[in-house]
Amino acid sequence: MHALTMSFANSSIIKDQLLVDIDRLIRLNLDSWPDRVFLMEEAKKITFELTVKQLLSFDPGEWSENLRKQYVLVIEGFFTIPLPLFSTTYRRAIKARRKVAEELSKIVSERREGYERGERKSDMLGALIGEWDEQFSNEEIVDFLVALLVAGYETTSTIMTLAVKFLTQTPLALAQLKEEHEEIRVKKSKSEALEWSDYKSMTFTQCVINETLRVANIISGVFRRTMTDVNIKGYTIPKDWKVFASFRAVHLDHDHFKDARTFNPWRWQNIPGTSCSGNFYTPFGGGPRLCPGYELARVEISIFLHHLATQFSPCEENADGGLMVLDRGMLINTGVAIICLSGIEGRGYEYFPQEN
C-alpha cells in the first residue's frame, strides 16, 4: 500500500496529472469565500476536495461535501474514549464511519462494473481495481480509501492554517513571500494556471513550509518496535519494546536549531534541499516509512500560499497585528489568530475576538 501511494504522489504524477487540478480547486475555493471565514475549516475543505479528486476523480459537489461532513464526525471520534456506552461522540463517529464506508462501497462497485465494460480512470481507485484487482476485496479497498482520506484531510490543512498564522506574526517573511509570488504572477494572466516550473521557483515558500513544519510539529513523533536489544548512551532498550521517537523534541532542540522556538524561515536559505544534516529534521518521517504524500503536501501548501499571497497584502496601518488586506474585503479567523481583511478605502479595521 505504501508503494502504491508513493506511485500516485510522486513528482512526475503531480507534475503531469495533479498540478492542474490542485491549482483549479484551490482557486475555486478561495473565489467562493464569503465575507467571513474560519480558515482552518476552509483549508480542510480544500485538502479534502483535493484528496477526493486524486483518489476518485470526483469534483467538488453535494456528494463530496456530505462525505466530508461525515468525516468530521469520524475524526472527532479519534480523540474520545473508545467506549460507545459512555461516549456520544464515539457512537456518532462509529455511525459516521459506517456511512462513509457505505458511500465508498457504492463507488467501488460502480467502478468495478465500469472496468469490466472497458472504462478506465487514471486515479488511485482505478489502480486498485485494475492493476491490484486480484489482491484486494471491495472491503479492503474501502478501508484503504478511508485511511487515505483521513491522512490527506487533517495534517495538510493544519499546516496551511499555521503557515498563515506564523506569516502574519512575521511581517518581513510575509512581505518576502508576497514578493516571490507576485514575481510569478506578473508573468501570467489573471486566470492562467501555475506550472511545475512556477512551483519549483518558489524557493522562499519552501523555507516557510520547512519552518512551519519544524515549529508546528503536526506529527509529534512515531512509535517503533525494537527488533533486537539496542544500546544508546549506556542504556539498553530490550528487544520487542515499544519506542516513541519524538520529532518535536529534536525540532525544538537548541543544539540543532538556533533560537529553536522562533519562527525563522531564513534559516533554511543556506541549506540545500528540504532537510538538514544529521537527521535533525524529519517532519515526514524517514527511511522506508517516509510519508508517501510528502511532495504532494508541499505542492498543495505552496499553491495555496501563492493564491493567498497574490490576493492579500499586509495592512500598513497595523502590520504587526496580524492584519492583511484583500480587495473584496473579508474576515478570516485562523483559529488561533484573527486576520482582518479589507480593501475598502477609508474603512476602519476592527479586531474580532477568537470564536469559541
C-alpha positions as CSV (number, residue, x, y, z in Angstrom):
1,M,0.0,0.0,0.0
2,H,2.9,2.3,0.8
3,A,4.4,1.7,-2.6
4,L,1.1,2.3,-4.4
5,T,0.5,5.6,-2.6
6,M,4.1,6.7,-3.5
7,S,3.4,5.9,-7.1
8,F,0.4,8.2,-7.1
9,A,2.1,11.1,-5.2
10,N,5.5,11.3,-6.8
11,S,6.8,14.3,-8.6
12,S,6.1,13.1,-12.1
13,I,2.4,12.3,-11.4
14,I,2.0,15.6,-9.6
15,K,3.6,17.5,-12.5
16,D,1.7,15.7,-15.3
17,Q,-1.7,15.0,-13.8
18,L,-2.4,16.6,-10.4
19,L,-1.0,20.1,-10.6
20,V,-3.7,21.5,-12.9
21,D,-6.5,20.2,-10.5
22,I,-4.7,21.4,-7.4
23,D,-4.4,24.9,-8.9
24,R,-8.0,24.9,-10.2
25,L,-9.6,23.6,-7.0
26,I,-7.7,26.0,-4.7
27,R,-8.6,28.9,-6.9
28,L,-12.3,27.9,-6.9
29,N,-12.4,27.6,-3.1
30,L,-10.8,31.0,-2.5
31,D,-13.1,32.6,-5.0
32,S,-16.1,31.2,-3.2
33,W,-15.2,32.5,0.3
34,P,-17.9,34.7,1.9
35,D,-17.2,37.9,3.8
36,R,-16.1,35.9,6.9
37,V,-14.4,32.5,7.0
38,F,-12.8,30.2,9.5
39,L,-9.5,29.5,7.8
40,M,-9.0,26.1,9.4
41,E,-12.3,24.9,8.1
42,E,-11.8,26.3,4.6
43,A,-8.3,24.7,4.5
44,K,-9.9,21.3,5.4
45,K,-12.4,21.7,2.6
46,I,-9.6,22.3,0.2
47,T,-7.5,19.4,1.2
48,F,-10.5,17.0,1.4
49,E,-11.7,18.0,-2.1
50,L,-8.1,17.6,-3.5
51,T,-7.8,14.1,-1.9
52,V,-11.2,13.0,-3.2
53,K,-10.2,14.2,-6.7
54,Q,-6.9,12.3,-6.5
55,L,-8.5,9.1,-5.2
56,L,-11.8,9.0,-7.0
57,S,-11.7,11.7,-9.8
58,F,-14.7,13.5,-8.2
59,D,-15.0,17.3,-8.5
60,P,-16.4,19.2,-5.5
61,G,-20.2,18.9,-5.2
62,E,-23.0,17.9,-2.9
63,W,-21.8,14.3,-2.6
64,S,-18.3,15.2,-1.6
65,E,-19.5,17.8,0.9
66,N,-21.8,15.3,2.5
67,L,-19.0,12.8,2.7
68,R,-16.7,15.5,4.3
69,K,-19.3,16.3,7.0
70,Q,-19.4,12.6,7.9
71,Y,-15.6,12.6,8.0
72,V,-15.6,15.4,10.6
73,L,-17.6,13.2,12.9
74,V,-15.2,10.3,12.3
75,I,-12.2,12.3,13.2
76,E,-13.8,13.7,16.3
77,G,-14.1,10.1,17.5
78,F,-10.3,9.7,17.3
79,F,-9.9,11.9,20.4
80,T,-12.6,10.3,22.6
81,I,-12.7,7.3,24.9
82,P,-13.5,4.3,22.7
83,L,-16.4,3.2,24.8
84,P,-19.7,3.6,22.9
85,L,-21.8,3.2,26.1
86,F,-20.2,6.3,27.7
87,S,-19.2,8.5,24.8
88,T,-21.8,10.0,22.5
89,T,-19.1,11.4,20.3
90,Y,-17.6,7.9,19.8
91,R,-21.0,6.5,18.9
92,R,-21.5,9.2,16.4
93,A,-18.1,8.5,14.9
94,I,-18.8,4.8,14.5
95,K,-22.1,5.6,12.8
96,A,-20.4,8.1,10.5
97,R,-17.7,5.7,9.7
98,R,-20.3,3.2,8.6
99,K,-22.0,5.8,6.4
100,V,-18.7,6.7,4.8
101,A,-17.9,3.1,4.1
102,E,-21.3,2.6,2.5
103,E,-20.9,5.6,0.2
104,L,-17.4,4.5,-0.9
105,S,-18.6,0.9,-1.3
106,K,-21.1,2.1,-3.9
107,I,-18.4,4.0,-5.8
108,V,-16.1,0.9,-5.8
109,S,-18.9,-1.4,-7.0
110,E,-19.8,1.1,-9.8
111,R,-16.2,1.4,-10.9
112,R,-15.7,-2.3,-10.9
113,E,-18.7,-2.6,-13.2
114,G,-17.3,0.1,-15.4
115,Y,-13.9,-1.5,-15.5
116,E,-15.4,-4.7,-16.8
117,R,-17.0,-2.7,-19.6
118,G,-13.6,-1.3,-20.5
119,E,-13.9,2.1,-18.7
120,R,-10.6,3.3,-17.2
121,K,-9.7,6.2,-15.0
122,S,-6.2,7.2,-14.0
123,D,-6.7,7.7,-10.3
124,M,-5.8,5.6,-7.3
125,L,-9.1,3.7,-7.2
126,G,-8.6,2.8,-10.9
127,A,-5.2,1.4,-10.0
128,L,-6.6,-0.6,-7.1
129,I,-9.3,-2.1,-9.3
130,G,-7.2,-2.6,-12.3
131,E,-3.5,-3.4,-11.5
132,W,-4.2,-4.7,-8.0
133,D,-7.6,-6.2,-8.5
134,E,-6.8,-9.8,-7.5
135,Q,-5.1,-8.7,-4.3
136,F,-7.9,-6.7,-2.6
137,S,-11.5,-7.2,-1.9
138,N,-14.0,-4.3,-2.0
139,E,-13.9,-4.0,1.8
140,E,-10.1,-3.8,1.8
141,I,-10.2,-1.1,-0.9
142,V,-12.8,0.9,1.0
143,D,-10.7,0.7,4.2
144,F,-7.7,1.9,2.3
145,L,-9.6,4.9,0.9
146,V,-10.9,5.8,4.3
147,A,-7.4,5.8,5.7
148,L,-6.0,8.0,2.9
149,L,-8.8,10.5,3.2
150,V,-8.1,10.9,6.8
151,A,-4.3,11.3,6.2
152,G,-4.8,13.9,3.5
153,Y,-7.5,15.8,5.3
154,E,-6.2,16.8,8.7
155,T,-2.4,17.3,8.6
156,T,-2.0,19.4,5.4
157,S,-4.9,21.7,6.3
158,T,-3.3,22.3,9.7
159,I,0.0,23.3,8.1
160,M,-1.8,25.7,5.7
161,T,-3.5,27.4,8.7
162,L,-0.4,27.6,10.8
163,A,1.7,28.9,7.9
164,V,-0.7,31.8,7.6
165,K,-0.6,32.4,11.4
166,F,3.2,32.4,11.5
167,L,3.4,34.7,8.4
168,T,1.0,37.3,9.8
169,Q,3.1,37.3,13.0
170,T,6.3,37.8,10.9
171,P,5.7,40.8,8.6
172,L,9.1,40.6,6.9
173,A,8.6,36.9,6.0
174,L,5.1,37.7,4.7
175,A,6.5,40.6,2.6
176,Q,9.2,38.4,1.1
177,L,6.7,35.6,0.4
178,K,4.4,38.0,-1.3
179,E,7.2,39.4,-3.4
180,E,8.2,35.9,-4.6
181,H,4.7,35.1,-5.7
182,E,4.0,38.4,-7.3
183,E,7.1,37.9,-9.5
184,I,5.5,34.6,-10.6
185,R,2.0,36.0,-11.1
186,V,3.2,39.1,-13.1
187,K,4.3,36.8,-15.9
188,K,0.9,35.3,-16.2
189,S,-2.6,36.4,-17.0
190,K,-5.1,36.5,-14.1
191,S,-6.7,33.2,-14.9
192,E,-3.6,31.4,-16.1
193,A,-2.8,28.2,-14.1
194,L,0.5,27.6,-12.4
195,E,3.0,25.3,-14.0
196,W,5.6,22.9,-12.5
197,S,8.4,25.4,-13.2
198,D,6.5,28.0,-11.2
199,Y,6.3,25.7,-8.2
200,K,10.0,24.9,-8.4
201,S,10.8,28.6,-8.4
202,M,9.0,29.1,-5.0
203,T,12.3,28.9,-3.0
204,F,11.4,31.1,-0.1
205,T,7.9,29.4,0.1
206,Q,9.7,26.1,0.7
207,C,11.6,27.8,3.5
208,V,8.3,28.9,5.1
209,I,6.9,25.4,4.8
210,N,10.0,23.9,6.3
211,E,9.9,26.2,9.2
212,T,6.2,25.8,9.8
213,L,6.6,22.0,9.8
214,R,9.5,22.3,12.2
215,V,7.9,24.7,14.7
216,A,4.3,23.3,14.5
217,N,5.3,19.6,14.6
218,I,1.8,18.3,13.4
219,I,3.1,14.8,13.8
220,S,4.9,14.9,17.1
221,G,6.6,11.5,16.7
222,V,6.3,7.9,15.7
223,F,6.2,4.6,17.5
224,R,8.6,1.8,16.6
225,R,9.3,-1.7,18.0
226,T,12.9,-2.8,18.7
227,M,13.8,-5.8,16.7
228,T,16.8,-6.6,19.0
229,D,18.4,-5.2,22.1
230,V,19.5,-1.6,21.4
231,N,22.2,0.2,23.4
232,I,22.0,4.0,23.5
233,K,24.3,6.1,25.6
234,G,24.7,3.4,28.3
235,Y,21.0,2.5,28.3
236,T,19.7,-0.8,26.9
237,I,16.3,-0.9,25.2
238,P,15.2,-4.6,25.3
239,K,14.0,-6.4,22.2
240,D,10.3,-6.0,21.4
241,W,9.9,-2.9,23.5
242,K,7.9,0.0,22.0
243,V,9.8,3.2,21.5
244,F,8.4,6.6,20.8
245,A,10.7,8.7,18.7
246,S,9.8,12.4,19.4
247,F,10.2,14.7,16.4
248,R,9.2,17.7,18.5
249,A,12.0,17.1,21.0
250,V,14.5,17.2,18.1
251,H,13.0,20.0,16.1
252,L,12.8,22.3,19.1
253,D,16.3,21.4,20.4
254,H,18.5,24.5,20.6
255,D,21.6,22.3,20.0
256,H,20.2,21.6,16.5
257,F,18.4,24.9,15.7
258,K,19.5,28.3,16.9
259,D,16.5,30.0,18.7
260,A,14.6,26.8,18.1
261,R,11.3,28.2,19.3
262,T,11.4,31.2,17.0
263,F,9.8,31.1,13.6
264,N,12.7,31.9,11.2
265,P,12.2,30.7,7.6
266,W,15.5,32.3,6.6
267,R,17.4,29.6,8.5
268,W,16.7,27.3,5.6
269,Q,18.0,29.5,2.8
270,N,21.6,28.2,3.1
271,I,20.5,24.6,3.5
272,P,20.2,22.6,0.2
273,G,17.0,20.6,-0.3
274,T,14.4,20.2,2.4
275,S,16.4,18.6,5.2
276,C,19.4,19.3,7.3
277,S,22.4,17.2,8.1
278,G,22.4,14.7,11.0
279,N,18.7,13.7,10.5
280,F,17.6,16.5,12.8
281,Y,14.7,17.4,10.6
282,T,12.1,14.7,10.0
283,P,8.6,16.1,9.7
284,F,7.6,13.4,7.3
285,G,9.5,10.6,9.0
286,G,12.3,8.9,7.0
287,G,13.7,5.7,5.5
288,P,11.3,3.1,4.1
289,R,8.4,4.6,6.1
290,L,8.8,8.1,4.7
291,C,5.3,9.7,4.3
292,P,4.3,8.8,0.8
293,G,2.4,12.1,0.3
294,Y,5.2,14.5,1.4
295,E,5.7,16.0,-2.0
296,L,2.0,16.3,-2.7
297,A,1.5,18.1,0.6
298,R,4.3,20.6,-0.2
299,V,2.7,21.3,-3.6
300,E,-0.8,21.9,-2.2
301,I,0.5,24.2,0.5
302,S,2.7,26.1,-2.0
303,I,-0.2,26.7,-4.4
304,F,-2.5,27.7,-1.6
305,L,0.0,30.3,-0.3
306,H,0.6,31.5,-3.9
307,H,-3.1,32.4,-4.4
308,L,-3.4,33.8,-0.8
309,A,-0.3,35.9,-1.2
310,T,-1.3,37.3,-4.6
311,Q,-4.8,38.3,-3.4
312,F,-3.8,39.6,0.1
313,S,-1.5,42.3,1.2
314,P,-0.1,43.3,4.6
315,C,-2.0,46.1,6.2
316,E,0.3,49.0,6.7
317,E,-1.9,50.5,9.4
318,N,-1.2,47.6,11.7
319,A,1.4,45.4,10.1
320,D,2.4,43.7,13.4
321,G,-1.2,42.9,14.4
322,G,-1.8,40.1,12.1
323,L,-3.8,42.2,9.6
324,M,-4.0,41.6,5.9
325,V,-5.8,43.3,3.1
326,L,-8.0,41.7,0.3
327,D,-9.6,43.7,-2.5
328,R,-13.1,42.4,-1.9
329,G,-12.9,42.7,1.9
330,M,-13.5,39.8,4.4
331,L,-12.5,38.5,7.8
332,I,-10.6,35.3,8.3
333,N,-10.3,33.5,11.6
334,T,-7.3,31.1,11.7
335,G,-8.5,29.5,14.9
336,V,-5.5,31.0,16.8
337,A,-5.3,34.5,15.3
338,I,-7.6,36.8,13.6
339,I,-6.7,38.2,10.2
340,C,-8.8,41.3,9.2
341,L,-9.1,41.8,5.5
342,S,-10.5,44.9,3.8
343,G,-9.7,46.7,0.7
344,I,-12.4,49.4,1.1
345,E,-10.7,52.8,1.1
346,G,-11.2,54.7,4.3
347,R,-12.7,51.7,6.2
348,G,-11.7,51.2,9.8
349,Y,-10.1,48.0,11.0
350,E,-11.7,46.0,13.7
351,Y,-10.3,43.3,15.9
352,F,-12.7,40.4,16.5
353,P,-12.0,38.1,19.4
354,Q,-11.5,34.5,18.6
355,E,-14.7,32.5,18.4
356,N,-15.2,29.6,20.8
